[in-house]
Amino acid sequence: MKTFVFLFLFGFSFLFASAQMPTDIRGQIITFANGGYVGLAYARVELLFFDSRFPPGQQWRLIAVTTTDANGFYGFNNILPNFYSIGVNQAKTYNIQVLEIDHRYYTFQQLPQFQF
Protein backbone atom coordinates (compact mmCIF):
# COMPACT_ATOMS: atom_id res chain seq x y z
CA MET A 1 0.00 0.00 0.00
CA LYS A 2 2.84 2.39 0.84
CA THR A 3 4.43 1.76 -2.56
CA PHE A 4 1.15 2.50 -4.34
CA VAL A 5 0.66 5.77 -2.45
CA PHE A 6 4.25 6.81 -3.14
CA LEU A 7 3.95 6.06 -6.86
CA PHE A 8 0.60 7.82 -7.06
CA LEU A 9 1.94 10.96 -5.35
CA PHE A 10 5.15 10.89 -7.40
CA GLY A 11 3.19 10.58 -10.65
CA PHE A 12 0.79 13.33 -9.59
CA SER A 13 3.63 15.73 -8.74
CA PHE A 14 5.37 14.92 -12.04
CA LEU A 15 2.18 15.80 -13.91
CA PHE A 16 2.08 19.27 -12.38
CA ALA A 17 5.83 19.80 -12.67
CA SER A 18 5.77 19.14 -16.41
CA ALA A 19 2.64 21.20 -17.19
CA GLN A 20 3.26 24.27 -19.29
CA MET A 21 2.41 27.59 -17.72
CA PRO A 22 0.33 30.07 -19.74
CA THR A 23 1.84 33.43 -20.52
CA ASP A 24 0.71 36.85 -21.67
CA ILE A 25 1.77 38.07 -25.12
CA ARG A 26 2.06 41.64 -26.39
CA GLY A 27 2.73 43.08 -29.84
CA GLN A 28 2.20 45.96 -32.22
CA ILE A 29 0.71 46.22 -35.71
CA ILE A 30 2.26 48.96 -37.83
CA THR A 31 1.45 50.39 -41.24
CA PHE A 32 3.19 52.80 -43.62
CA ALA A 33 1.40 56.15 -43.74
CA ASN A 34 2.41 59.75 -44.44
CA GLY A 35 5.99 58.78 -45.25
CA GLY A 36 6.65 56.65 -42.17
CA TYR A 37 5.55 53.73 -40.04
CA VAL A 38 2.78 54.27 -37.51
CA GLY A 39 0.75 51.98 -35.29
CA LEU A 40 -2.44 50.65 -36.87
CA ALA A 41 -5.13 52.10 -34.61
CA TYR A 42 -8.23 50.15 -33.58
CA ALA A 43 -7.62 47.08 -35.76
CA ARG A 44 -9.26 43.73 -35.02
CA VAL A 45 -6.63 41.20 -33.91
CA GLU A 46 -7.45 37.49 -33.70
CA LEU A 47 -5.41 34.72 -32.10
CA LEU A 48 -5.89 31.52 -34.13
CA PHE A 49 -4.80 27.93 -33.49
CA PHE A 50 -4.57 25.19 -36.14
CA ASP A 51 -6.17 22.00 -34.82
CA SER A 52 -5.75 19.04 -37.17
CA ARG A 53 -8.35 16.99 -35.28
CA PHE A 54 -11.09 18.88 -37.10
CA PRO A 55 -12.10 18.37 -40.75
CA PRO A 56 -10.55 20.53 -43.50
CA GLY A 57 -12.03 24.01 -43.55
CA GLN A 58 -12.74 23.91 -39.81
CA GLN A 59 -9.20 23.47 -38.49
CA TRP A 60 -8.46 27.09 -37.58
CA ARG A 61 -9.85 27.69 -34.10
CA LEU A 62 -10.44 31.23 -32.83
CA ILE A 63 -8.82 31.45 -29.40
CA ALA A 64 -9.23 35.15 -28.59
CA VAL A 65 -10.04 38.53 -30.15
CA THR A 66 -8.90 42.01 -29.18
CA THR A 67 -8.51 45.46 -30.71
CA THR A 68 -5.32 47.49 -31.02
CA ASP A 69 -5.08 50.74 -29.12
CA ALA A 70 -4.48 54.13 -30.75
CA ASN A 71 -0.79 53.24 -31.26
CA GLY A 72 -1.34 49.74 -32.68
CA PHE A 73 -0.49 47.81 -29.51
CA TYR A 74 -2.44 44.70 -28.50
CA GLY A 75 -2.18 41.85 -26.03
CA PHE A 76 -3.59 38.45 -25.08
CA ASN A 77 -3.52 36.93 -21.60
CA ASN A 78 -3.07 33.35 -20.35
CA ILE A 79 -1.99 31.78 -23.65
CA LEU A 80 -0.47 28.29 -23.53
CA PRO A 81 2.88 27.79 -25.28
CA ASN A 82 2.29 26.56 -28.83
CA PHE A 83 2.26 27.71 -32.47
CA TYR A 84 -0.46 30.22 -33.40
CA SER A 85 -1.37 32.77 -36.05
CA ILE A 86 -2.23 36.40 -35.50
CA GLY A 87 -4.97 37.63 -37.85
CA VAL A 88 -5.38 41.35 -38.49
CA ASN A 89 -8.68 42.78 -39.79
CA GLN A 90 -9.35 39.34 -41.34
CA ALA A 91 -6.95 40.35 -44.13
CA LYS A 92 -3.44 39.26 -43.10
CA THR A 93 -2.06 36.56 -40.83
CA TYR A 94 1.31 36.18 -39.16
CA ASN A 95 2.67 32.97 -37.65
CA ILE A 96 4.00 33.12 -34.10
CA GLN A 97 5.34 30.78 -31.46
CA VAL A 98 4.34 31.40 -27.85
CA LEU A 99 7.07 30.19 -25.54
CA GLU A 100 7.00 29.27 -21.90
CA ILE A 101 8.67 32.13 -20.04
CA ASP A 102 10.34 32.28 -16.66
CA HIS A 103 7.78 34.23 -14.65
CA ARG A 104 10.42 35.05 -12.04
CA TYR A 105 12.02 37.45 -14.55
CA TYR A 106 9.38 38.25 -17.19
CA THR A 107 5.72 39.16 -17.07
CA PHE A 108 4.93 38.65 -20.79
CA GLN A 109 6.37 37.59 -24.15
CA GLN A 110 7.02 40.47 -26.55
CA LEU A 111 6.12 39.64 -30.15
CA PRO A 112 7.77 41.38 -33.12
CA GLN A 113 6.10 44.25 -34.90
CA PHE A 114 3.92 43.10 -37.79
CA GLN A 115 3.54 45.36 -40.82
CA PHE A 116 0.03 45.56 -42.18
Residue, then its C-alpha position, 0 to 999 in steps of 0.5 A: m500500500k505504501t508503494f502504491v501511495f508513493l507512486f501515485l503521489f510521485g506521478f501526480s507531482f510529475l504531472f504538475a511539474s511538467a505542465q506548461m504555464p500560460t503566458d501573456i503576449r504583447g505586440q504591435i501592428i504597424t502600417f506605412a502612412n504619411g511617409g513613415y511607419v505608424g501603429l495601426a489604430y483600432a484594428r481587429v486582432e485574432l489569435l488563431f490555433f490550427d487543430s488538425r483533429f477537425p475536418p478541413g475548412q474547420q481546423w483554424r480555431l479562434i482562441a481570442v479577439t482584441t482590438t489594437d489601441a491608438n498606437g497599434f499595440y495589443g495583447f492576449n492573456n493566459i496563452l499556452p505555449n504553442f504555435y499560433s497565427i495572428g490575424v489582423n482585420q481578417a486580411k493578413t495573418y502572421n505565424i508566431q510561437v508562444l514560448e514558456i517564459d520564466h515568470r520570475y524574470y518576465t511578465f509577458q512575451q514580446l512579439p515582433q512588430f507586424q507590418f500591415 
